[in-house]
Amino acid sequence: MVAQDLIAPGATPSISFVDDATRVREALEAIDSEVVGVDVERADADRYFRRAALVQIGAEEHCVLLDAVRLTALPELDALLDGDHLAVLHAVENDLEPLARLGVHPDRIADTAIAAAMLGLPTGLSKLLTEVLGVSLTSEKESFQRADWEQRPLPGQMAAYAAGDVVHLPALWAQLATRLEASGRISWYEEELAATLADATTDHRDWTRVKGAGRLDPQQRALLQALWQAREAAARAHDIAPNLLLHDDVLRDLAVDPPRTEAQLVRRSPRRRGLLREHVAPLFAAVEAGLEAEPIARPHSARLTDDERAAFDALRARRAAVAEEHGLDAGVLCPSKVLWAAVAGTPRDGQELCALTGLRAWQTGVLAGPLWEAYVGSRPDDGDDRPLDDG
């Protein structure tokens, strides 16, 4: 299947905008394809939960735009994306939560961003479409990404942009899938997709991710944790973006210099003081609780020896060389930061070295030998204490 035969560059898709629940099934039936492009436009920058404002489903030259502002559930779309249909998305981790909130759980998923990464291609959709299909999206893409997707009626240019993001996805996937098979990297892609889907359902919010948290003293860390948890609870309960309610920078400053009254807490935040006043009581209660809480020790951070620094540099350089040999971005093959775990551990061979870094099977297959060679080569020759040879 040749992508250009499906969608000619510059073709204008027909678009159906649906905001009536009784018309959803009929509109979706017009998409006569087992492979459909799916995308979500969100309007949730001020909200705690990811929500869709618009859901796009496209195949070949037709696209259906489902108004997620008025349609709060889409059982018809969930039924369409069953085992008989493949949903093609780009950067699926951004869309799973808003789709799930509409009751949509695709059974079969392809991700063109992950496929592109495994092939060493651009992962941005615009550049990827141009390179693989010769398709150019609107030059106003950035402005549309920042647009208010909840505005109604939806302007024609925004509708065309939303359709353009999905109607090319089936053809794009066909090309990428062929390249993955030809390069022997389909298993790499499948492993990355599975990991991405699993990670997309994991909540990564944590108070220790506040910038500067590691530099606070133990009592300040306890206060920061209490404040963060109170802000999180209020933000979740009222569907408010946490940083909109009380920014991370302000949380950290409050932990260092606690306010003595609710009014002082409000004044310390230069953003949305009116909103903060509505929720200040539990936040100030958290200040009082944090001051009496058990101190939380700083994370241990051992200083690297010169030998350990040399080992890390050697691993990172060899990783970059292997990535270049395979035409991959070095960060895709192996992020630099995970190599610290190999330096801090005492691996006995390349498999253990990769296990310490948490690399997946495909990455281990590519890197175990080269990284072990670099690791052994960087270590001082200590006779019997030298690490065992790989294999």
Order of alpha helices (4+ residues) and beta strands (2+ residues): alpha-beta-alpha-beta-beta-beta-alpha-beta-alpha-beta-alpha-alpha-alpha-alpha-alpha-alpha-alpha-alpha-alpha-alpha-alpha-alpha-alpha-alpha-alpha-alpha-alpha
